[in-house]
Amino acid sequence: MSDLSGAKRVCRYLGGALRRHSCRAVMIEGHYIDRDHMDDHSVYHSSALSAPPNYCQRLHFFNISEGELVTRLNQLHATPRKSRSTALSAFSDEHYIGFSVIRPLRTSPFGRTVIRPLPNPDLIVTPAPPKPVANELEGWYIQKPRKHFVHVWGLTLRVRGVAWQQQDSGVSACATMAVWMTLQQMGSQEQIGFASPAAITLEAGSSALPFGRVFPSEGLTSGQMARALSQFGLPPKWIRTSSQSRTLQLIGASLRSRIPPILLLDDEPNGRRHTVVAVGLVRGQPPSGKGRHTDFAESVAGVLVHDDRVGPDVFCAFSFPSNQARNDLADSLEYRSPPSTASDSCSANSGRDGRLGSRGLGQVPSTGLQICVDDEGVQRFLDPNGMTSSDGAVSADILKRFESWKIKALLVPLHGKIRVAFPGLLALRARLEFALDLRSDERGAKWQTSTHSGVFYVSRGHRYVAQMLDRVSDPSQVAEQTRQWILPRYLGVLTFRFGGEVQMEVLVDTTSAPYDPQISRVVLYSEDCSSALTAKVSQTVRRTESPLSNVPLDIFGCKSARD
């Protein structure tokens, strides 16, 4: 007898996401050949006595009514061929929400699903002044999520988003799906082969079989995940977490670099492990004050993850308001999450206790993560009036919609040429902050403006120069000054902001030795190149004891100092 509660939970979560997108029409593609399901079917499902079909259905979601949808599609058919592509792009951006492949599997029907993120797919991870979180998920999404093309009625529609898929506990568990989701996104920027869940599980099990056999999959160890990523050309950097601030900075750097990091979660008291993929960060209320040095992590309230048990863009909080009250209430409730399904198996050595979250919400560790397993919990969390009970403590209704985990490590897939990875860039940025006296107590009086360590990320060298054309006031200046630049294929960018007028970016050669990272150039962007602040920053960089004194310095006038 099949347990369908896992599929129902995903259905409810996807339903909530579609409501937030104002979905009004669903188009059903009755016979759809999905490459991932075909590969999984040939490797595993086809050998069953009652084998499921090897084809699927696909649902397409639109934010206009059925009648208007048919009318608009007919108009697109009648559009001249030369202008049809532009019309299709405009229609997709305005009305196409995304799609979901429905597999013929009873307990895990949701296959490759792409839903465009809220509020739009082009938000980037940047420390622009955020607004307080209020009744909607405002924040930063992974920069330039992959563009997916779909063919409907002879028309080609597009949607940007990070692909998500539900685990089936036969071919894949959560670790396999996390690797699959990451490779789906990375496939748009690196040359990697086709990676179905079955192919990933086979690659991971080719060197070690801790459970004795590959299928049915009982999860992957972190070593097996690393091997699978390496086999597809993206050897990962394994990063142990230490503090919430550092973890947030590393996640933000990865997202800004167009890389969705894999979060390895742990629940030691119950012997459970789980794996999710971070795809965005949620804004919080940042600290303010003139002359204060602020950090990117101080503006973040939570993270959006793809969780194969729950759905795409799942909201996770790092802590609840009034932690002590929350902990006291949690201890008294001894809360346990609702029963899980057989398809909720997690990564290697996960507990098989039949519960989605079997840990009482006690004290949250420094790298703790509260995963919202109920779509309604997101709205309740973001509603100040729905968060607390009459005594001011976090309400029991909120607690039962979240489960507590600890982020044990990050697994970040990288091109083999990148040797100075995100931890090395973070350490270099900290050394520069100290050398430039950005964090001293007297710095506020010294600069007479707020400073911000900003973000750091990895970019293609040519892409960084191309983006400069949109930032500077005089594009011809870019052509003139960058003509003699010699940049690596992968460039580390460390950002320092001085008020809203000047931004300094230190360009690092990530292909250099990690123990001796080489700085290629220093670039200053200023709204007024002749201002006193610009001159002061330039003098600080050029002073004798500065580690940047011998590095080439370029100054560009720009429309806005913010990247």
N, C-alpha and C positions, 0 to 999 in steps of 0.2 A: 504494500500500500504506500503510495507516494506522499511525501510531506511537501505541501505546496506553500508553506508559510514564507519561505525565503523568496519565492517568486512574487508573492503578494506584497511583501515588504518593498521589493524593488519597484513594483508597479505603482505603489502608493507614492514612493519618493519621486519617480519619474513624472507621475501625475502632478505633484506639487511644482516640479520644475517647469512643466509645460503651462501650468496656470500662471506662473510668474511671467512667462513669455506671452501670455494672452493667446494661447493656442485656440483656434476656432474651427479648424478643419484638419482631418487626417485622411491621407490618400493611401490606400492599401495596394501594394504590389504583390499579387497573389503567388507568383512563382519566381523566386529570386535565387540565383546561384551565388552563394557567399563563399569566397575562396577559403576563409578560415574554417568554416564548417565542413567544406568538402574535404579539406586535408585532415581534420579531426575525425571525420566519418570514415575515411579510408584507412586510417591508422588504428582506430579503436572501435567506433560504433558499428561498423559494418559487420563485425564478426559475431554480433549478438544474434540469438535466435529470432527475436522480434526487433530487428534493426529499424531505427527511425529512418525516414526519407533523407536523401542527401541534398535536398533543396529546402529553402526557407521562404518566409514572407518578409517584406520590408515595409515599414510604416514611414510615411513622410508627413511632417508637421508644418502647418502654416498658420499665420496669425490673421487670416481673412476668412470670411465665410465660404461655404462650399460653392454657392452660386457665383460669388465674385471670383473664386479661384478658377472655376471652369472658364469664366469669361476672360480672365487675364491670360490663362494658358492659350486659349484660342487666339487672342490678340498677339501673343508671342509667336505663334505658328505663322501668322500672317505678316509678321515684321520682315522687311527685306533682309536678305542674308548678311549684307555688309554691316547693318546696324543691329542685327539680332544679338550678337555677343554682348554688346554694351547694354542692351535692354535686359538680357538675362542676368547680367551681373547686378544691375539696379534692382531687379525684381527679387533676386536671391537675398541681397543685403537688407531689403525692406521687409520681406514677407516669409522667407524660408527659415524655419527654426532649426531643422535638422532631421535626422532619421534614426530608426532603430530596426535592426535585423531581428526577426523573431524565429528562433530555431525550433525544430520539432522535438524538443526535450522538455518533458513535463516539469521537472523540478528546477530547471535553469534555462528558461526559454530566451532570455535576452542576450543576443549576440552583439556584434559591433554596433555601437550606438554613439552618435555624435550630435550633441546639442550645443548650439552656440552659447557662449557664456554670457552672464549678466555683468554689467549693463551692455557691454559690447566687446567683441573679440580683439580689439586693438589696444586695450589698456595695457600699459607696460609697468613693470616693477620699478617705480621711481619715487623718491621721497618728496613728491610735491605735497604742499600742506593739505593734509586729509581732513575730511569732515567727520564729526562724530558718527558712529554707527547708529542708524535710526531707521528701523522698520524695513530695511532692505540690505542686501549684501553689497556694500560698496567696498571697492578695494582694487587690487592689482591682479591681473591675470597674466599667465605666462606670455612673454612677448612673441607676437606673431605665431599663434597656434596654427597647426597644419591646415591647409586648405584642402577640403575633400570635395570631389566632383561626383555628382550623381546624374543618372540619365532617366528622365521621366517623360513619357509621351514624345520621345524624339527630341527632347530639350535637355540641355546640360545645365543643371543648377549647381550651386556651390555653397559650402558652409565652412566656416573656420571653427575648429574646436579640437580638443584632445580626445581621441577615441577611448571608449570605455566598453567593457564586456563583463558579463557575469561568469563566475567560475562554475564548472560543472562537476567537480570532484571525481571525474573519471580521467579526462585528458589533462585537467589543470586544477590547481588549487590557487590560493591567493598570490603566492610568490610567482607562479608562472604568469598569472594575469598582470601583475605589476610589471614584469619584464616586457610582456606583450604591449602594454599601454605605452611604456617608455619608448620602445622600438617603433611603434606606430608614429609617435611624434618626431623622433629623430630621423626617420626615413625621409623626411622632406628636406633635410639639410646635409645628410651624410649618405654615402653610397653603401647601403647595406642590403642584404638579400631578404627575400620574403620570409617572414617569421610568423608562422601560425602557432597557436598554443601547443599543438602536438610537436611541431619542430623544436620549439623551445624546451619542452620537457625531455625530448630525446637528446638534444645537445647537452642539457644539464646532467642527464643520467649516463652520458657516455664515459665519464671518468670515475664516478663513484655512485654506488647504490646503497645508501644507508638503510633503506627499508626493504631491500632485497629484489625489487622489481620496479620497472618504470611506470607501467599502467596496471591497475588504476593508480593515479598519482596520489601520493600521500604528502605532497608538499616538497619544497626544495630548501636546502640549507643556504646560507648566505654565500658559501663557497660555490655551490652549484649555480646560483644566480649569477655570480661573477663570471663563471666559466661560460654560461650561455651568452651573456652580453659580449664577452671577449670573442666568442666564436662568430658573432655577427659583426665584428669589427669595432666594438665600442668597449674596450677594457675599462671597468669602472674604478672609481676612487672610493675606497671604504673609509668613512669618516665617523669616528666615535663622537657622540655628543657629550657635552659637559655642562653647558648652561643654556637657558632659554634664549638669551641674547645672542650667543654665538650660533646656536642652531638656526634662529630666524635669519641671521645675516647670511649664513651659508645657503639656506633655502632660497632667500631672495636673490642671491648672486646666481644661483643655478637657473632660476626662472627667468631672470633678466637675460641670461645667456641662451635662452630658448631650449633649456634642458630640464625636463621634469624629473626631479630627484625621487628616488624610492626611499620611503621611510620604513625602517625595520622597527616594529613595535614589540613591546614585551610586557607581559603580565606575570612576573616571577612568582608571586604567591600561589597562582593557580597553574603555573607551567604552561601558559598559553603564549603563542606568538602570532603575529599578524603582519601583513605587508600592505601598504597603500602607496599611492603616487601623489605627490603634491603638485597641484596645477595653479594655485593662486594664493594670495594673501588677503586678509580682510582688514580694512582700516579700523583703527581705534582713535581715541582722543590723544593726540601727542602732547608732550609737555611744551610749554611756551615760556617766553621770557627773553628779553633783550640781553645779549651778551652771554647766553648759555650755549654750551656745546651739546648738541643733540645727536642721537644715533638713529639709524634707520630702524632698528628693532624696537625703539621706543614708540613708534607710530603704528605698530601691528597688534591687532587684537586676536587674530586667529588665522587659520589656514584652510584652504579648500583642497580636498583630496578626492581622488577617484578610488572608491572602496568597492571592490567586486561583490561584496555582500549586500551593499545598500544602494549604490547608484553613483552617477557622476556628480562632481562638484559638491561633495558632502561637506557641510560646515563643521569645523572643529574649533573648539575654544581652548585656549591655553589655561584658563582659570575662570572660575565664576566670580562675580562680584561678591564681596564679603566672604572671603575664603573661610574664616574661622566659623562663621555661622553655617556656611555650607557643609563644612566638615563635621560639625556637631550634629547637624540634621542627618547627614549621610550615615554617621555612626549609629544614630538612634534608629534609623529606618532599616539598616542592614540591607540596603537595596540590592536586588538581583535582577538582571535583565530578563526579558521574556525568552522562552525556549527558542533554540536555534534549529536549523535544519541540517540534514546530512550534507548539504552542499556548503555548509559554513566551515568546512575544514580549512585550517590555516596552514602556515608554513611549517617547516620541519619541527617535530616534537611538540606540536600544539596540543592543547588539552582537548580531549574528545568527550567533554562532559555534557554535550547537547545544549549548551547555553551560548547565546550570542555574547553576553558579557557577564561573567560569573564573579566579578570582583566588586565588593562594596566600595563606594566612592569615599575613600579615606583621604589622607593628606596627599595632595598632588605633588609629585616630584618636580625638580627644577626643570626637567624636560618633559613634563606630563602633557598629555593631549586628551581632551574630552571630545570623543567622536559622537556626533548627533546621528542616532540610528532611526530617527523619525522625522519626516519632513515638517510636521507641525511644530516640532521642538525648535526648529530654526526661527520661526516666526515668534514663538513664545520667548526665546532667548533675546531676540532683538527688540522685543516690546518691553519697555521699562515697567509697565504696569502688570505684565504677565509673568515677570521673572520671579518676584518675591511673594511670600505669603503675608498675612496680616502682621506677623511678628517681625517682619523685616528679613527673615531668612529666605534662602532660595527654596522655592516651593517644591514639594515632593513630585508634582506633575512634571516639573522641569528635570529633576534628577533622573527619573525613570526613562527619559528620552536620550540620555547620554551614557556612554560607557568610558571608563578611564583606562588609559594606556600610558606607557612610558616610551619615549623615542630613544631606542637603544643606539641606533646608528643611521647614517645616510649612505645610500649607495648611488653614486652619481656617475652615469656613463659618460666617457670622454673619448675624444679622438686620441690615438696613440701619440700624436705629436705634442699634445698638451702635457708638459712635465711640471710646470708650476701650476698646480691645481688650486681650487678655492681656498683651502686652509693656508697655503703658501701666500696667496694674495691677501688674505685677511691679516696674516702676521706682518707682511710688508707694510700694509696700510697702517697698522698700529705703530710700527717703528717710525713711519713718516709723521704720524700725528704727534708723537713724542718729540721728534727732531725739529718739527716746525712749531712746537709749542702751542698746539691747538687745544690741548686738554688741561693746561695749567690753570690754577685758580685765578691768576691775574689776567688770563687771556681775555676775559670779557672787557676789562678796561683797556687792554692793549689794542684790541681790534675795533672796539666800539660798535660791534655788530655781532649777530649770532653766527656761529659756524656750524656746519653739519658735515659729518664724515661721509654722508651720502651712501651711494651703492658702489659695489665693485662687481665686475662681470667680465666675461670673455666674449670677444667678438672677432669675426673675420677681419683681417686688416683692411681689405678693400671695402668691406661693408662700413667700417667706421669712417673712412674717408668719404664714402658716398653719403652717409648721413650728415656729414658736416655741411654739405651743400644746402640742406634744409635749415640749418641752424644759424649760419653766419649771415650778416647783413649784405656782404659783397661776395657772391660765389666765385668771382674771378680771383679773389684773394686765396681761395683754397687751391685752385689750379696752380697759382704762382708759387705758393709756399710749400705745397706738398709734392711738387715735381721731383724733388731730390730725396724725399723720404724713403727709407728702406724699412719696411714693416714685416713682421713675421706673418705666417698664415693665420695664426691664432694670437690675438692681442689681448692682454689683460688691461682693463681700464679701472683705475682707482679714482673715485670722484670725491672732491672736497669743495664745499660751497661756502662762500662768505656772504652772508646776508642774501639778498635777492639779486645782487648786481654782478658778482664775480663767481665763476666756477672754474676750478682747476682740475684737470684730468691728467693723471700720471699714466703713461702708456708703458706696459711691461711686456717683455718678450717671454711668453709662456713656454716657448720651446727651449729656453735656456735651462741650466742645471737648477733643480729646486733648492739646493743649498746656497746658490749664488745667483739669484734672479737678476736679470739685466733690465735696466730701465732705458727704454728707447728714446722717449721724448716727454716733455712737459708741455701741455697745451692750456692756455688761459682763454676762457670765453668771458667777455665783458660787454655790458651794455654801453659802457663809456670807457674806451681804451685810455683816455687821458685823465680819468678820475684818480683821486688820491688813493682810494682803496686798491685800484688796479696796480698802481705804482708800489704800494706797500706790500702787496702779495708778491709781486715780481722781485722786489728787494729781498724779501724773506727767502725766496727760492734761491736767489743768487748769492746770499751771504756765504762767507768762506766756510763756516762750519756746517753748512747745509749739505745733506747727502745728495741733493739735486744740483749742486753748484756747477758741476761739469756736464750736466745733461742739456741737450739743445732745448731752448724755450721758444715757443711760438705764441703770439697773442692775436686773437681774432675778435673783431667786433661782431656782436650777435644781436638778434632780435630779442631774445630772452636768455638769461644766464642759466636757466633750468634746462636740463637735457630732456 
